[in-house]
């Protein structure tokens, strides 16, 4: 039996770590919360009903950084299977303030999860951009959208700068894939064009495609993908 170098052992460990990820806009918590993947980014968990459904999801832990249950930053909750992952880091950044009748305050949330079996870490980012900026109805919202996009890029680069594999999911509210340094947008199998719900992964940790799942009572489909790192 050959002797493996430290680099080869580390590479083997990285290759052995497989994680399923998903994103779902829950229509203000009206959707059925399903165990879609190992790690899930939710959007619009903005009601008491939605948070109760999230808390009833068996075998998952959750990241909701707001002090109050219905704090706006908690609407983009992140869930992970507690038997497989341990959270070792987290963060939340405001992208822009809210405006009555237009938009709530918007945020970018992220966690760093360590695989309990392999010890390898993954950064997972979840976000939800302002609606209506690109549908021809509210062009005045595009400045907020772009500000949000700049913050997303900063968070991605900060986490990549730590040497972490990164997954970015969310409701981008724009049917256009973004060119984010070091990241690949995963196309969706059997779907032409780009849906507004999107998954991005660090280059080299997953080539996709993403899979479109059901709506589960929402007005958005859920999407999932598998990454190996």
C-alpha positions as CSV (number, residue, x, y, z in Angstrom):
1,X,0.0,0.0,0.0
2,X,1.4,3.4,-1.0
3,X,2.2,6.3,1.3
4,X,0.1,9.4,0.7
5,X,1.3,12.9,1.1
6,X,-0.4,15.4,3.4
7,X,-1.8,17.1,0.3
8,X,-3.2,13.9,-1.1
9,X,-4.8,13.0,2.2
10,X,-6.4,16.5,2.3
11,X,-7.6,16.2,-1.3
12,X,-9.2,12.8,-0.5
13,X,-11.0,14.3,2.5
14,X,-12.3,17.2,0.4
15,X,-13.5,14.9,-2.3
16,X,-15.4,12.8,0.2
17,X,-17.5,15.6,1.5
18,X,-20.9,15.8,-0.3
19,X,-23.7,18.2,0.6
20,X,-27.1,18.8,-0.8
21,X,-28.3,22.4,-0.8
22,X,-31.6,24.1,-1.6
23,X,-33.5,27.4,-1.7
24,X,-37.2,28.1,-1.4
25,X,-39.2,31.3,-1.2
26,X,-42.0,30.3,1.2
27,X,-44.7,33.0,0.2
28,X,-44.6,34.7,3.6
29,X,-44.5,31.4,5.3
30,X,-47.6,29.9,3.6
31,X,-45.6,27.1,2.0
32,X,-45.1,23.7,3.5
33,X,-41.6,23.5,4.9
34,X,-40.0,20.3,3.6
35,X,-36.6,18.7,4.4
36,X,-35.4,19.7,0.9
37,X,-31.6,19.2,1.5
38,X,-28.8,19.1,4.0
39,X,-28.6,22.9,4.0
40,X,-31.6,25.1,3.1
41,X,-31.9,28.8,2.5
42,X,-35.5,30.1,3.0
43,X,-37.0,33.4,1.9
44,X,-40.1,35.2,3.2
45,X,-40.2,33.5,6.6
46,X,-41.9,36.7,7.7
47,X,-44.9,35.5,9.7
48,X,-45.4,33.8,13.1
49,X,-46.9,30.9,11.1
50,X,-43.9,30.6,9.0
51,X,-41.5,30.5,11.9
52,X,-43.6,27.9,13.7
53,X,-43.5,25.7,10.6
54,X,-39.7,26.2,10.5
55,X,-39.3,25.2,14.1
56,X,-41.4,22.1,13.6
57,X,-39.0,20.8,10.9
58,X,-37.4,17.8,12.5
59,X,-33.7,17.2,12.7
60,X,-32.7,20.7,11.7
61,X,-31.0,23.6,13.4
62,X,-31.6,27.2,12.2
63,X,-29.8,30.5,11.9
64,X,-32.1,33.5,12.5
65,X,-29.9,36.4,13.7
66,X,-32.6,38.9,14.6
67,X,-33.3,39.6,18.2
68,X,-37.1,39.4,17.7
69,X,-38.7,36.4,16.0
70,X,-40.3,38.6,13.3
71,X,-37.2,40.7,12.7
72,X,-36.7,41.3,9.0
73,X,-33.3,39.6,8.9
74,X,-34.9,36.4,10.2
75,X,-37.1,36.1,7.1
76,X,-34.0,34.7,5.2
77,X,-33.4,31.8,7.7
78,X,-30.9,29.1,7.1
79,X,-31.4,25.5,8.2
80,X,-29.0,22.5,8.3
81,X,-29.2,18.9,9.4
82,X,-27.9,18.9,13.0
83,X,-26.6,15.3,12.8
84,X,-24.3,16.2,9.9
85,X,-23.1,19.7,10.5
86,X,-21.9,22.0,13.3
87,X,-22.1,25.7,12.9
88,X,-18.7,27.3,13.5
89,X,-19.4,30.8,12.1
90,X,-22.2,33.1,11.0
91,X,-23.0,36.6,10.0
92,X,-25.7,39.0,8.7
93,X,-25.4,42.3,6.8
94,X,-27.9,44.9,6.0
95,X,-28.0,45.7,2.2
96,X,-30.5,48.6,2.4
97,X,-33.2,49.9,4.7
98,X,-36.9,49.3,4.2
99,X,-39.5,51.7,2.9
100,X,-43.2,51.4,3.8
101,X,-45.3,50.0,0.9
102,X,-42.2,49.3,-1.1
103,X,-39.8,46.9,0.6
104,X,-38.8,45.6,4.0
105,X,-35.1,46.1,5.0
106,X,-33.0,43.5,3.1
107,X,-30.1,41.4,4.3
108,X,-27.5,38.8,3.5
109,X,-27.2,36.0,6.0
110,X,-24.5,33.3,6.1
111,X,-23.2,30.4,8.2
112,X,-20.0,28.4,8.2
113,X,-20.8,24.7,8.7
114,X,-18.3,22.0,9.6
115,X,-19.1,18.5,8.4
116,X,-19.0,16.3,11.5
117,X,-17.7,13.3,9.7
118,X,-14.9,14.9,7.6
119,X,-14.3,18.1,9.5
120,X,-14.4,20.1,6.3
121,X,-16.1,23.5,6.4
122,X,-18.6,25.0,3.9
123,X,-19.9,28.6,3.8
124,X,-23.5,29.0,2.9
125,X,-25.1,32.4,2.0
126,X,-28.8,33.2,1.7
127,X,-30.4,36.4,0.5
128,X,-33.5,37.9,-1.0
129,X,-33.3,41.0,-3.3
130,X,-36.0,43.7,-3.7
131,X,-38.8,42.8,-6.1
132,X,-40.0,44.7,-9.2
133,X,-36.7,46.4,-10.1
134,X,-36.4,44.6,-13.4
135,X,-40.0,43.8,-14.5
136,X,-40.5,47.2,-16.1
137,X,-42.8,48.5,-13.3
138,X,-40.4,49.9,-10.8
139,X,-37.1,51.0,-12.4
140,X,-36.6,53.3,-9.4
141,X,-35.8,50.2,-7.3
142,X,-32.8,49.2,-9.4
143,X,-30.4,51.3,-7.3
144,X,-31.4,49.4,-4.2
145,X,-31.1,46.1,-6.2
146,X,-27.5,47.0,-7.3
147,X,-26.6,48.1,-3.7
148,X,-27.8,44.7,-2.5
149,X,-25.8,42.9,-5.2
150,X,-22.6,44.8,-4.2
151,X,-23.0,43.6,-0.6
152,X,-23.6,40.0,-1.8
153,X,-20.4,40.1,-3.8
154,X,-18.5,41.5,-0.8
155,X,-19.7,38.7,1.4
156,X,-18.8,36.1,-1.2
157,X,-15.3,37.4,-1.6
158,X,-14.8,37.7,2.2
159,X,-15.7,34.0,2.7
160,X,-13.8,32.9,-0.3
161,X,-10.8,34.8,1.1
162,X,-10.9,32.5,4.1
163,X,-10.3,29.6,1.7
164,X,-13.8,28.3,2.2
165,X,-15.9,26.6,-0.4
166,X,-19.0,28.8,-0.9
167,X,-22.6,28.2,-1.8
168,X,-24.9,31.2,-2.5
169,X,-28.6,30.8,-2.8
170,X,-31.6,33.1,-2.8
171,X,-34.4,34.9,-4.6
172,X,-32.6,37.3,-6.9
173,X,-35.8,38.8,-8.3
174,X,-34.0,39.1,-11.7
175,X,-34.1,36.4,-14.4
176,X,-30.4,36.9,-15.2
177,X,-27.4,35.0,-13.9
178,X,-24.8,37.2,-12.2
179,X,-21.1,37.2,-12.9
180,X,-19.6,36.7,-9.4
181,X,-15.8,36.3,-9.2
182,X,-14.9,32.7,-8.3
183,X,-18.5,31.5,-8.5
184,X,-20.5,29.4,-11.0
185,X,-24.2,29.8,-11.6
186,X,-25.9,26.4,-11.8
187,X,-28.4,26.1,-14.6
188,X,-31.6,24.3,-13.8
189,X,-32.2,20.9,-15.5
190,X,-35.1,21.0,-18.0
191,X,-35.7,24.7,-17.5
192,X,-34.9,27.2,-20.3
193,X,-33.6,30.6,-19.2
194,X,-32.7,31.6,-15.7
195,X,-35.3,31.5,-12.9
196,X,-35.2,34.3,-10.3
197,X,-34.4,31.7,-7.6
198,X,-30.8,30.8,-8.1
199,X,-27.9,28.7,-6.8
200,X,-24.2,29.6,-7.2
201,X,-21.2,27.5,-6.1
202,X,-17.5,28.1,-5.8
203,X,-15.7,27.0,-9.0
204,X,-14.7,23.4,-8.7
205,X,-17.2,22.2,-6.1
206,X,-20.2,21.5,-8.3
207,X,-21.1,21.7,-11.9
208,X,-24.8,21.1,-11.5
209,X,-27.3,21.2,-12.9
210,X,-29.7,22.4,-10.2
211,X,-33.0,20.6,-9.9
212,X,-36.4,22.3,-9.8
213,X,-38.6,20.7,-7.2
214,X,-42.2,21.4,-6.4
215,X,-43.8,24.6,-5.1
216,X,-45.0,23.0,-1.8
217,X,-47.8,25.5,-1.4
218,X,-45.7,28.6,-2.4
219,X,-45.8,30.7,-5.6
220,X,-42.2,29.8,-6.2
221,X,-40.6,26.4,-7.0
222,X,-38.0,25.1,-4.7
223,X,-34.5,24.3,-6.1
224,X,-31.8,21.9,-5.0
225,X,-28.3,20.9,-6.0
226,X,-25.4,18.7,-4.9
227,X,-21.9,20.0,-4.1
228,X,-18.7,18.1,-3.4
229,X,-15.8,19.8,-1.8
